[in-house]
Amino acid sequence: MATLEAQDPPPDPPSQTTASRVGPDDAGKRELESLGRNVCAGRFGALYSVCVERPCVMRRAARAVWGVDVSPLYRAIRLIGSLEGVCIADVPCGGGVAFRGLRPDQDVRYLAADLDARMLRRAERRARRRSLTQIEFQRADVGALPFADGEIDVFLCFSAIHLVDDPGRALSEIARCLSPGGLLIGTSFFSDMGARARRLFELGAGRGHPLPPSREHMYKSMYKAGLVEGTLGPDYGFASFRARKPPDAGGPARRSRSAKGRPPWQSRRRP
């Protein structure tokens, strides 16, 4: 492995350059019902899809709306360009935000999946605009991934963990799909956010959306999933995270420790 819209327009005709494998949704009734409350697939998602392609605009919007810095997202996406000869999964891919880190001539197998067909259509259009022919699309849920055990070398999960009802289940599925030594890279909102973002998420919770996990819960969920070397970025409210599947996947997972010998979730205190 390499080191490390307003309402959607009608779908574009099938591309002959972008490999598309949008299949039936087998994630179950609960996941299908969640599509009705997928704010990212509606007008907000269309606006987000436009803003995220413009980092300066997105940074200002994120500070104005949530009071957070989204720079960790762009820093994590830049890592994609250094990968060669690996299988990458991007779930949920949304409208294709991570595609900005991928080069047209990059030698990777790139599997982009999302539960919402509208998001996949956006992602396919973005891939065509960027001439990214190595991307394969598939409809799938992060909690019930269609990939084989050990199939994925690098798993990307951007701005999604805080949107799933059971982060632990999603992380366990990701760990199952990762190859020995495989890398998980992602970003998420966390519960140490400011009052402005907390109010927005509490309003969303009233409509059935989950609340962002705490850092402690995230660390523990990665550990329980069998992932090691788990780290979270220092940014409050919205941060990057990384973890790795042990090279000897059959051996016991090693709990990450801070320099003082404490688990990471006990070694960080907000001033």
Backbone as CSV, one residue per row, in Angstrom:
resi,resn,N_x,N_y,N_z,CA_x,CA_y,CA_z,C_x,C_y,C_z
1,MET,0.826,-1.178,0.000,0.000,0.000,0.000,0.865,1.234,0.000
2,ALA,0.445,2.293,-0.708,1.248,3.504,-0.749,1.289,4.156,0.610
3,THR,2.366,4.864,0.858,2.471,5.553,2.121,1.477,6.690,2.108
4,LEU,2.035,6.199,3.406,1.478,7.450,3.505,2.504,8.444,3.904
5,GLU,-28.849,23.400,-4.648,-29.593,23.168,-5.823,-30.972,23.333,-5.385
6,ALA,-30.787,24.140,-5.384,-32.249,24.050,-5.419,-32.583,22.673,-5.923
7,GLN,-33.805,22.448,-6.431,-34.174,21.110,-6.855,-33.209,20.624,-7.916
8,ASP,-32.822,19.369,-7.820,-31.867,18.816,-8.772,-32.413,18.865,-10.185
9,PRO,-31.564,19.207,-11.179,-31.985,19.095,-12.572,-32.086,17.635,-12.962
10,PRO,-32.712,17.341,-14.109,-32.801,15.934,-14.546,-31.411,15.334,-14.658
11,PRO,-31.264,14.046,-14.395,-29.942,13.428,-14.452,-29.336,13.515,-15.834
12,ASP,-28.008,13.665,-15.871,-27.302,13.694,-17.133,-27.342,12.312,-17.774
13,PRO,-27.218,12.245,-19.088,-27.168,10.927,-19.741,-25.959,10.160,-19.267
14,PRO,-25.991,8.846,-19.277,-24.872,8.040,-18.791,-23.583,8.415,-19.486
15,SER,-22.505,8.506,-18.692,-21.205,8.843,-19.243,-20.503,7.591,-19.733
16,GLN,-19.747,7.730,-20.815,-18.967,6.605,-21.307,-17.570,6.597,-20.724
17,THR,-17.251,7.670,-19.945,-15.896,7.757,-19.392,-15.868,7.488,-17.909
18,THR,-16.998,7.691,-17.221,-17.046,7.462,-15.787,-17.738,6.144,-15.518
19,ALA,-17.051,5.221,-14.859,-17.634,3.906,-14.576,-18.711,4.051,-13.524
20,SER,-19.947,3.690,-13.827,-21.069,3.875,-12.908,-21.700,2.534,-12.587
21,ARG,-21.858,2.288,-11.282,-22.466,1.033,-10.851,-23.488,1.341,-9.772
22,VAL,-24.508,2.129,-10.074,-25.532,2.469,-9.099,-26.538,1.334,-9.077
23,GLY,-26.508,0.568,-8.014,-27.350,-0.603,-7.917,-28.496,-0.399,-6.951
24,PRO,-29.285,-1.420,-6.684,-30.411,-1.311,-5.768,-29.926,-1.113,-4.352
25,ASP,-30.759,-0.467,-3.569,-30.406,-0.177,-2.190,-30.846,-1.327,-1.301
26,ASP,-29.872,-1.977,-0.658,-30.170,-3.090,0.229,-29.959,-2.725,1.685
27,ALA,-29.892,-1.445,2.000,-29.565,-1.034,3.359,-30.729,-1.189,4.320
28,GLY,-31.956,-1.380,3.819,-33.061,-1.627,4.727,-34.027,-0.459,4.824
29,LYS,-35.182,-0.740,5.403,-36.254,0.246,5.459,-35.861,1.486,6.230
30,ARG,-35.148,1.333,7.340,-34.787,2.500,8.153,-33.898,3.456,7.377
31,GLU,-32.957,2.903,6.606,-32.075,3.752,5.825,-32.837,4.450,4.708
32,LEU,-33.787,3.751,4.078,-34.573,4.370,3.020,-35.401,5.515,3.571
33,GLU,-35.990,5.313,4.743,-36.770,6.378,5.344,-35.912,7.588,5.672
34,SER,-34.625,7.362,5.972,-33.747,8.472,6.324,-33.501,9.395,5.141
35,LEU,-33.750,8.912,3.903,-33.551,9.762,2.735,-34.498,10.951,2.765
36,GLY,-35.666,10.755,3.355,-36.614,11.849,3.427,-36.146,12.983,4.307
37,ARG,-35.197,12.722,5.212,-34.672,13.775,6.081,-33.196,14.032,5.807
38,ASN,-32.753,13.706,4.592,-31.368,13.956,4.214,-31.243,15.392,3.737
39,VAL,-30.918,16.294,4.650,-30.821,17.711,4.314,-29.740,17.953,3.270
40,CYS,-28.725,17.103,3.239,-27.617,17.300,2.297,-28.031,17.046,0.858
41,ALA,-29.160,16.374,0.645,-29.602,16.083,-0.709,-30.587,17.120,-1.232
42,GLY,-30.997,18.055,-0.397,-31.971,19.058,-0.805,-31.313,20.365,-1.205
43,ARG,-31.996,21.466,-0.943,-31.496,22.776,-1.341,-30.215,23.143,-0.604
44,PHE,-30.158,22.770,0.676,-28.933,23.035,1.424,-27.750,22.305,0.792
45,GLY,-27.981,21.055,0.389,-26.915,20.279,-0.232,-26.450,20.880,-1.544
46,ALA,-27.397,21.441,-2.306,-27.020,22.076,-3.564,-26.141,23.298,-3.300
47,LEU,-26.524,24.099,-2.312,-25.718,25.272,-1.958,-24.357,24.855,-1.421
48,TYR,-24.351,23.828,-0.556,-23.084,23.323,-0.010,-22.172,22.838,-1.127
49,SER,-22.756,22.140,-2.112,-21.967,21.588,-3.203,-21.274,22.701,-3.986
50,VAL,-21.926,23.840,-4.129,-21.327,24.975,-4.826,-20.236,25.614,-3.964
51,CYS,-20.531,25.824,-2.696,-19.582,26.506,-1.807,-18.317,25.686,-1.567
52,VAL,-18.459,24.370,-1.432,-17.318,23.550,-1.047,-16.250,23.516,-2.127
53,GLU,-16.615,23.828,-3.370,-15.646,23.909,-4.452,-14.847,25.204,-4.408
54,ARG,-15.235,26.101,-3.507,-14.573,27.390,-3.358,-14.138,27.536,-1.901
55,PRO,-12.934,27.062,-1.569,-12.502,27.015,-0.167,-12.642,28.335,0.584
56,CYS,-12.323,29.448,-0.051,-12.431,30.733,0.647,-13.879,31.031,1.023
57,VAL,-14.788,30.750,0.080,-16.214,30.961,0.346,-16.689,30.009,1.440
58,MET,-16.258,28.744,1.365,-16.709,27.747,2.330,-16.210,28.069,3.732
59,ARG,-14.982,28.537,3.847,-14.452,28.872,5.171,-15.260,30.003,5.805
60,ARG,-15.580,31.011,4.996,-16.365,32.127,5.533,-17.776,31.684,5.908
61,ALA,-18.381,30.867,5.044,-19.738,30.392,5.318,-19.778,29.530,6.576
62,ALA,-18.783,28.650,6.742,-18.757,27.765,7.910,-18.597,28.562,9.199
63,ARG,-17.780,29.590,9.168,-17.620,30.428,10.366,-18.897,31.194,10.668
64,ALA,-19.573,31.647,9.601,-20.802,32.412,9.807,-21.952,31.545,10.302
65,VAL,-22.061,30.334,9.751,-23.204,29.474,10.083,-22.946,28.644,11.329
66,TRP,-21.812,27.931,11.382,-21.540,27.001,12.480,-20.515,27.523,13.483
67,GLY,-19.760,28.539,13.084,-18.713,29.027,13.976,-17.523,28.093,14.058
68,VAL,-17.233,27.362,12.967,-16.108,26.424,12.955,-15.199,26.717,11.762
69,ASP,-14.005,26.176,11.822,-13.037,26.277,10.736,-13.038,24.953,9.978
70,VAL,-13.333,24.986,8.674,-13.384,23.757,7.882,-12.056,23.464,7.174
71,SER,-11.005,24.165,7.544,-9.696,23.894,6.940,-9.260,22.438,7.078
72,PRO,-9.590,21.732,8.194,-9.200,20.317,8.284,-9.718,19.471,7.128
73,LEU,-10.871,19.819,6.574,-11.405,19.073,5.435,-10.485,19.198,4.225
74,TYR,-10.073,20.403,3.906,-9.234,20.615,2.725,-7.828,20.052,2.925
75,ARG,-7.315,20.110,4.146,-5.994,19.522,4.407,-6.042,18.013,4.216
76,ALA,-7.123,17.375,4.676,-7.247,15.925,4.529,-7.412,15.533,3.058
77,ILE,-8.173,16.316,2.312,-8.393,15.999,0.899,-7.095,16.082,0.104
78,ARG,-6.195,16.979,0.474,-4.932,17.110,-0.259,-4.096,15.829,-0.206
79,LEU,-4.306,15.014,0.830,-3.538,13.773,0.949,-3.861,12.774,-0.157
80,ILE,-5.042,12.899,-0.752,-5.471,11.931,-1.765,-4.521,11.935,-2.954
81,GLY,-4.016,13.105,-3.307,-3.159,13.218,-4.466,-1.849,12.479,-4.359
82,SER,-1.451,12.083,-3.146,-0.175,11.379,-2.953,-0.322,9.870,-3.044
83,LEU,-1.523,9.368,-3.226,-1.770,7.925,-3.228,-1.639,7.356,-4.637
84,GLU,-0.993,6.213,-4.742,-0.835,5.541,-6.031,-0.963,4.034,-5.833
85,GLY,-1.587,3.372,-6.798,-1.653,1.922,-6.796,-2.461,1.327,-5.662
86,VAL,-3.460,2.062,-5.164,-4.263,1.578,-4.047,-5.740,1.614,-4.415
87,CYS,-6.548,0.946,-3.596,-8.004,0.989,-3.727,-8.545,1.941,-2.665
88,ILE,-9.238,2.980,-3.101,-9.777,4.009,-2.215,-11.293,3.908,-2.200
89,ALA,-11.883,3.960,-1.017,-13.334,4.059,-0.894,-13.669,5.429,-0.327
90,ASP,-14.664,6.068,-0.888,-15.130,7.388,-0.454,-16.609,7.254,-0.131
91,VAL,-16.920,7.107,1.181,-18.289,6.830,1.605,-18.613,7.614,2.874
92,PRO,-19.697,8.378,2.876,-20.510,8.724,1.729,-19.814,9.799,0.901
93,CYS,-19.860,9.655,-0.405,-19.133,10.589,-1.266,-19.861,11.913,-1.427
94,GLY,-21.162,11.945,-1.087,-21.916,13.167,-1.270,-21.876,13.607,-2.718
95,GLY,-21.691,14.910,-2.925,-21.617,15.438,-4.272,-20.239,15.367,-4.891
96,GLY,-19.300,14.678,-4.231,-17.962,14.511,-4.786,-16.955,15.524,-4.291
97,VAL,-17.122,15.979,-3.045,-16.212,16.992,-2.511,-14.762,16.536,-2.539
98,ALA,-14.505,15.251,-2.301,-13.121,14.762,-2.229,-12.475,14.630,-3.604
99,PHE,-13.259,14.732,-4.668,-12.692,14.557,-6.010,-11.664,15.631,-6.346
100,ARG,-11.732,16.773,-5.644,-10.775,17.852,-5.911,-9.344,17.421,-5.583
101,GLY,-9.181,16.372,-4.779,-7.853,15.888,-4.440,-7.324,14.829,-5.395
102,LEU,-8.146,14.416,-6.356,-7.792,13.316,-7.257,-7.356,13.868,-8.607
103,ARG,-6.285,13.306,-9.169,-5.790,13.723,-10.474,-6.349,12.806,-11.567
104,PRO,-6.602,13.332,-12.771,-7.117,12.483,-13.852,-6.196,11.327,-14.208
105,ASP,-4.880,11.516,-14.052,-3.927,10.460,-14.418,-3.503,9.604,-13.232
106,GLN,-4.179,9.731,-12.111,-3.767,9.026,-10.893,-4.117,7.544,-10.979
107,ASP,-3.143,6.689,-10.675,-3.313,5.241,-10.784,-3.899,4.683,-9.489
108,VAL,-5.210,4.803,-9.345,-5.915,4.259,-8.189,-7.243,3.685,-8.660
109,ARG,-7.792,2.793,-7.861,-9.180,2.382,-8.037,-9.978,3.167,-6.997
110,TYR,-10.957,3.925,-7.432,-11.672,4.844,-6.544,-13.149,4.461,-6.538
111,LEU,-13.643,4.006,-5.382,-15.028,3.569,-5.224,-15.798,4.629,-4.456
112,ALA,-16.699,5.320,-5.129,-17.497,6.374,-4.511,-18.910,5.858,-4.290
113,ALA,-19.371,5.929,-3.047,-20.706,5.403,-2.730,-21.463,6.384,-1.854
114,ASP,-22.773,6.406,-2.043,-23.652,7.232,-1.223,-25.017,6.575,-1.199
115,LEU,-25.754,6.807,-0.124,-27.079,6.211,0.005,-28.111,6.922,-0.865
116,ASP,-27.864,8.177,-1.181,-28.838,8.996,-1.889,-28.487,9.099,-3.375
117,ALA,-29.400,8.690,-4.235,-29.153,8.719,-5.679,-28.947,10.135,-6.190
118,ARG,-29.590,11.117,-5.544,-29.412,12.508,-5.990,-27.986,12.969,-5.762
119,MET,-27.401,12.572,-4.637,-26.014,12.937,-4.375,-25.078,12.248,-5.366
120,LEU,-25.388,11.004,-5.696,-24.559,10.291,-6.670,-24.602,10.963,-8.038
121,ARG,-25.773,11.475,-8.432,-25.849,12.168,-9.717,-24.981,13.419,-9.713
122,ARG,-24.987,14.139,-8.607,-24.110,15.313,-8.501,-22.646,14.901,-8.596
123,ALA,-22.305,13.829,-7.877,-20.915,13.363,-7.876,-20.489,12.920,-9.275
124,GLU,-21.371,12.246,-10.001,-21.033,11.818,-11.355,-20.791,13.016,-12.269
125,ARG,-21.611,14.059,-12.131,-21.396,15.259,-12.943,-20.050,15.909,-12.610
126,ARG,-19.726,15.943,-11.321,-18.450,16.544,-10.925,-17.276,15.726,-11.457
127,ALA,-17.387,14.413,-11.428,-16.315,13.569,-11.954,-16.117,13.807,-13.444
128,ARG,-17.206,13.947,-14.181,-17.076,14.207,-15.611,-16.415,15.553,-15.874
129,ARG,-16.781,16.558,-15.104,-16.174,17.879,-15.296,-14.674,17.838,-15.046
130,ARG,-14.251,16.980,-14.129,-12.834,16.889,-13.787,-12.106,15.796,-14.575
131,SER,-12.799,15.137,-15.499,-12.201,14.078,-16.329,-11.623,12.949,-15.477
132,LEU,-12.337,12.565,-14.432,-11.890,11.501,-13.529,-12.553,10.191,-13.954
133,THR,-11.881,9.449,-14.785,-12.460,8.226,-15.341,-12.235,6.999,-14.463
134,GLN,-11.433,7.133,-13.398,-11.124,5.976,-12.557,-12.140,5.778,-11.429
135,ILE,-13.178,6.601,-11.384,-14.155,6.509,-10.295,-15.290,5.563,-10.673
136,GLU,-15.630,4.659,-9.751,-16.775,3.769,-9.895,-17.813,4.189,-8.861
137,PHE,-19.055,4.315,-9.289,-20.120,4.774,-8.400,-21.031,3.618,-7.987
138,GLN,-21.515,3.717,-6.765,-22.364,2.664,-6.221,-23.258,3.252,-5.142
139,ARG,-24.471,2.781,-5.057,-25.386,3.230,-4.012,-25.227,2.327,-2.798
140,ALA,-24.852,2.907,-1.677,-24.577,2.096,-0.485,-24.607,2.970,0.757
141,ASP,-24.804,2.323,1.883,-24.847,2.985,3.183,-23.571,2.678,3.945
142,VAL,-23.029,3.676,4.650,-21.783,3.479,5.380,-21.926,2.445,6.492
143,GLY,-23.147,2.175,6.933,-23.359,1.176,7.968,-23.557,-0.231,7.438
144,ALA,-23.625,-0.387,6.097,-23.791,-1.710,5.480,-23.067,-1.681,4.145
145,LEU,-21.761,-1.705,4.197,-20.938,-1.504,3.002,-20.927,-2.740,2.102
146,PRO,-20.919,-2.548,0.780,-20.948,-3.677,-0.153,-19.572,-4.223,-0.488
147,PHE,-18.533,-3.758,0.172,-17.172,-4.165,-0.157,-16.791,-5.445,0.579
148,ALA,-15.872,-6.182,-0.017,-15.399,-7.422,0.598,-14.467,-7.124,1.764
149,ASP,-14.305,-8.097,2.635,-13.374,-7.954,3.752,-11.972,-7.679,3.214
150,GLY,-11.328,-6.635,3.737,-9.958,-6.337,3.359,-9.770,-5.786,1.960
151,GLU,-10.857,-5.326,1.311,-10.759,-4.868,-0.078,-10.182,-3.463,-0.207
152,ILE,-10.316,-2.633,0.831,-10.006,-1.209,0.725,-8.676,-0.887,1.399
153,ASP,-7.835,-0.137,0.698,-6.557,0.289,1.271,-6.673,1.613,2.018
154,VAL,-7.453,2.551,1.477,-7.656,3.858,2.109,-9.144,4.157,2.091
155,PHE,-9.709,4.436,3.262,-11.139,4.723,3.373,-11.307,6.191,3.742
156,LEU,-12.044,6.927,2.915,-12.336,8.339,3.151,-13.754,8.481,3.670
157,CYS,-13.913,9.215,4.758,-15.246,9.413,5.349,-15.332,10.864,5.819
158,PHE,-15.651,11.753,4.882,-15.626,13.182,5.172,-16.994,13.699,5.594
159,SER,-17.010,14.386,6.732,-18.204,15.105,7.210,-19.435,14.210,7.237
160,ALA,-19.284,13.006,7.785,-20.380,12.048,7.742,-20.659,11.356,9.067
161,ILE,-19.630,11.097,9.870,-19.832,10.331,11.104,-20.873,10.988,12.004
162,HIS,-20.915,12.305,12.024,-21.888,12.996,12.884,-23.310,12.905,12.332
163,LEU,-23.465,12.380,11.115,-24.785,12.273,10.501,-25.395,10.880,10.633
164,VAL,-24.641,9.904,11.125,-25.167,8.541,11.226,-25.659,8.278,12.644
165,ASP,-26.692,7.446,12.745,-27.282,7.152,14.048,-26.351,6.332,14.934
166,ASP,-25.531,5.496,14.323,-24.662,4.605,15.099,-23.231,4.685,14.555
167,PRO,-22.417,5.658,15.022,-21.035,5.769,14.538,-20.224,4.498,14.756
168,GLY,-20.471,3.795,15.852,-19.728,2.574,16.128,-19.952,1.515,15.076
169,ARG,-21.193,1.371,14.632,-21.498,0.398,13.580,-20.799,0.777,12.280
170,ALA,-20.817,2.071,11.944,-20.153,2.520,10.722,-18.654,2.261,10.784
171,LEU,-18.038,2.554,11.921,-16.596,2.339,12.056,-16.248,0.853,12.012
172,SER,-17.108,0.010,12.553,-16.862,-1.433,12.484,-16.921,-1.931,11.050
173,GLU,-17.871,-1.405,10.261,-17.962,-1.767,8.852,-16.734,-1.295,8.084
174,ILE,-16.289,-0.077,8.388,-15.094,0.449,7.734,-13.890,-0.429,8.055
175,ALA,-13.756,-0.794,9.335,-12.626,-1.639,9.743,-12.668,-2.991,9.043
176,ARG,-13.861,-3.545,8.868,-13.984,-4.829,8.183,-13.464,-4.751,6.747
177,CYS,-13.767,-3.653,6.077,-13.399,-3.514,4.665,-11.943,-3.153,4.454
178,LEU,-11.288,-2.578,5.471,-9.904,-2.150,5.311,-8.963,-3.347,5.212
179,SER,-7.961,-3.229,4.377,-6.911,-4.242,4.295,-6.002,-4.107,5.515
180,PRO,-5.250,-5.139,5.885,-4.298,-5.015,6.992,-3.341,-3.847,6.745
181,GLY,-3.246,-2.963,7.718,-2.442,-1.757,7.558,-3.176,-0.634,6.859
182,GLY,-4.439,-0.873,6.439,-5.213,0.138,5.722,-5.514,1.356,6.574
183,LEU,-5.743,2.487,5.910,-5.855,3.786,6.574,-7.257,4.352,6.449
184,LEU,-7.781,4.872,7.552,-9.039,5.618,7.576,-8.721,7.096,7.755
185,ILE,-9.271,7.939,6.891,-9.104,9.384,6.968,-10.488,10.011,6.895
186,GLY,-10.787,10.946,7.781,-12.095,11.579,7.727,-12.152,12.885,8.483
187,THR,-13.338,13.486,8.459,-13.624,14.683,9.249,-15.020,14.538,9.828
188,SER,-15.269,15.255,10.906,-16.588,15.187,11.541,-16.787,16.388,12.449
189,PHE,-18.044,16.729,12.674,-18.373,17.632,13.771,-18.285,16.831,15.069
190,PHE,-17.888,17.510,16.146,-17.831,16.878,17.467,-18.568,17.740,18.492
191,SER,-18.890,17.135,19.604,-19.749,17.786,20.592,-19.092,18.952,21.320
192,ASP,-17.775,19.174,21.121,-17.121,20.312,21.771,-17.259,21.584,20.948
193,MET,-18.259,21.621,20.091,-18.530,22.786,19.253,-19.028,23.963,20.085
194,GLY,-19.071,25.130,19.473,-19.564,26.320,20.153,-21.074,26.337,20.255
195,ALA,-21.583,27.358,20.931,-23.013,27.442,21.210,-23.835,27.577,19.930
196,ARG,-23.314,28.292,18.929,-24.065,28.506,17.689,-24.299,27.185,16.963
197,ALA,-23.251,26.405,16.775,-23.403,25.123,16.104,-24.248,24.168,16.933
198,ARG,-24.090,24.210,18.249,-24.860,23.309,19.107,-26.361,23.569,18.954
199,ARG,-26.747,24.840,18.873,-28.164,25.166,18.708,-28.699,24.622,17.382
200,LEU,-27.892,24.733,16.327,-28.326,24.223,15.024,-28.501,22.708,15.039
201,PHE,-27.562,22.003,15.672,-27.679,20.549,15.736,-28.829,20.123,16.640
202,GLU,-29.104,20.887,17.671,-30.249,20.566,18.531,-31.560,20.753,17.787
203,LEU,-31.627,21.774,16.927,-32.808,21.938,16.081,-32.952,20.747,15.141
204,GLY,-31.840,20.299,14.573,-31.879,19.129,13.705,-32.300,17.877,14.440
205,ALA,-31.882,17.759,15.704,-32.250,16.582,16.487,-33.760,16.500,16.675
206,GLY,-34.409,17.662,16.719,-35.859,17.678,16.834,-36.555,17.139,15.597
207,ARG,-35.818,17.085,14.474,-36.376,16.543,13.235,-35.857,15.135,12.948
208,GLY,-35.174,14.556,13.933,-34.725,13.173,13.783,-33.277,12.987,13.426
209,HIS,-32.498,14.070,13.316,-31.081,13.941,12.995,-30.284,13.644,14.266
210,PRO,-29.221,12.851,14.163,-28.402,12.558,15.349,-27.569,13.760,15.754
211,LEU,-27.137,13.759,17.009,-26.216,14.781,17.501,-24.778,14.313,17.279
212,PRO,-23.842,15.236,17.064,-22.443,14.838,16.856,-21.889,14.085,18.058
213,PRO,-20.983,13.142,17.846,-20.405,12.375,18.954,-19.396,13.209,19.725
214,SER,-19.117,12.787,20.926,-18.025,13.395,21.690,-16.707,12.813,21.199
215,ARG,-15.629,13.482,21.528,-14.314,12.955,21.167,-14.060,11.620,21.871
216,GLU,-14.469,11.533,23.114,-14.281,10.284,23.853,-15.008,9.141,23.157
217,HIS,-16.252,9.397,22.735,-17.025,8.351,22.063,-16.355,7.945,20.750
218,MET,-15.809,8.910,20.025,-15.150,8.614,18.761,-13.914,7.743,18.985
219,TYR,-13.075,8.124,19.946,-11.889,7.319,20.251,-12.275,5.891,20.641
220,LYS,-13.246,5.768,21.527,-13.649,4.446,21.995,-14.252,3.610,20.866
221,SER,-15.015,4.272,19.979,-15.626,3.537,18.864,-14.566,3.027,17.901
222,MET,-13.537,3.830,17.643,-12.449,3.368,16.770,-11.733,2.186,17.400
223,TYR,-11.497,2.261,18.692,-10.805,1.180,19.386,-11.636,-0.100,19.382
224,LYS,-12.937,0.031,19.668,-13.813,-1.144,19.677,-13.941,-1.767,18.291
225,ALA,-13.804,-0.943,17.246,-13.874,-1.460,15.881,-12.610,-2.208,15.478
226,GLY,-11.586,-2.158,16.325,-10.342,-2.854,16.019,-9.317,-1.989,15.315
227,LEU,-9.545,-0.670,15.290,-8.607,0.248,14.654,-7.584,0.732,15.672
228,VAL,-6.392,1.039,15.205,-5.315,1.488,16.089,-4.781,2.828,15.590
229,GLU,-3.890,3.415,16.389,-3.270,4.699,16.055,-4.316,5.770,15.797
230,GLY,-5.424,5.719,16.539,-6.487,6.691,16.343,-6.073,8.079,16.812
231,THR,-6.277,9.069,15.981,-5.966,10.452,16.332,-7.094,11.358,15.860
232,LEU,-7.328,12.422,16.615,-8.274,13.468,16.244,-7.532,14.783,16.198
233,GLY,-7.865,15.609,15.215,-7.226,16.914,15.095,-7.564,17.805,16.268
234,PRO,-6.779,18.870,16.489,-6.962,19.724,17.661,-8.084,20.738,17.522
235,ASP,-8.675,20.882,16.336,-9.669,21.930,16.122,-10.959,21.614,16.880
236,TYR,-11.532,22.620,17.521,-12.762,22.425,18.276,-13.978,22.438,17.355
237,GLY,-14.931,21.557,17.641,-16.188,21.539,16.917,-16.176,20.741,15.636
238,PHE,-15.155,20.948,14.793,-15.025,20.237,13.523,-13.558,19.889,13.347
239,ALA,-13.261,18.598,13.233,-11.855,18.172,13.212,-11.673,16.965,12.310
240,SER,-10.439,16.749,11.918,-10.081,15.564,11.148,-9.820,14.403,12.106
241,PHE,-9.867,13.185,11.576,-9.503,12.011,12.365,-8.824,11.005,11.457
242,ARG,-7.990,10.169,12.072,-7.294,9.102,11.355,-7.223,7.873,12.243
243,ALA,-7.155,6.744,11.608,-6.910,5.480,12.317,-6.429,4.473,11.282
244,ARG,-5.910,3.378,11.770,-5.348,2.364,10.876,-5.772,0.977,11.346
245,LYS,-5.960,0.081,10.392,-6.195,-1.317,10.736,-4.841,-1.957,11.024
246,PRO,-4.705,-2.735,12.076,-3.397,-3.320,12.398,-2.851,-4.147,11.233
247,PRO,-1.542,-4.068,10.984,-0.953,-4.909,9.926,-1.260,-6.381,10.138
248,ASP,-1.261,-6.802,11.416,-1.694,-8.149,11.766,-3.131,-8.040,12.247
249,ALA,-4.056,-8.073,11.300,-5.452,-7.802,11.631,-6.045,-8.829,12.575
250,GLY,-5.424,-10.003,12.676,-5.951,-11.025,13.563,-5.513,-10.852,14.993
251,GLY,-4.524,-9.976,15.219,-4.018,-9.779,16.567,-4.851,-8.792,17.346
252,PRO,-4.615,-8.656,18.648,-5.386,-7.730,19.467,-5.071,-6.293,19.118
253,ALA,-6.100,-5.451,19.095,-5.905,-4.027,18.834,-5.218,-3.382,20.026
254,ARG,-4.321,-2.425,19.729,-3.603,-1.722,20.788,-4.246,-0.364,21.000
255,ARG,-4.627,-0.100,22.226,-5.246,1.171,22.540,-4.208,2.290,22.440
256,SER,-4.585,3.366,21.749,-3.682,4.504,21.647,-3.477,5.126,23.019
257,ARG,-2.269,5.621,23.261,-1.937,6.260,24.526,-1.267,7.589,24.264
258,SER,-1.491,8.543,25.142,-0.820,9.828,25.028,0.580,9.704,25.601
259,ALA,1.342,10.794,25.514,2.715,10.777,26.016,2.761,10.499,27.509
260,LYS,1.685,10.833,28.224,1.655,10.608,29.658,1.023,9.271,30.023
261,GLY,0.755,8.458,29.019,0.266,7.115,29.289,-1.224,7.003,29.467
262,ARG,-1.960,8.086,29.199,-3.407,8.041,29.342,-4.061,7.856,27.983
263,PRO,-5.254,7.246,27.936,-5.980,7.186,26.670,-6.204,8.603,26.154
264,PRO,-6.273,8.806,24.821,-6.383,10.156,24.273,-7.577,10.926,24.793
265,TRP,-8.705,10.243,25.026,-9.894,10.973,25.455,-9.779,11.492,26.893
266,GLN,-8.749,11.032,27.624,-8.538,11.547,28.986,-7.428,12.578,29.037
267,SER,-6.728,12.826,27.924,-5.548,13.667,27.963,-5.747,15.043,27.360
268,ARG,-6.974,15.352,26.922,-7.236,16.628,26.298,-8.318,17.357,27.077
269,ARG,-8.035,18.524,27.508,-9.004,19.327,28.239,-9.117,20.686,27.591
270,ARG,-10.342,21.134,27.405,-10.549,22.449,26.814,-10.263,23.522,27.846
271,PRO,-9.462,24.552,27.472,-9.151,25.604,28.449,-10.379,26.403,28.830
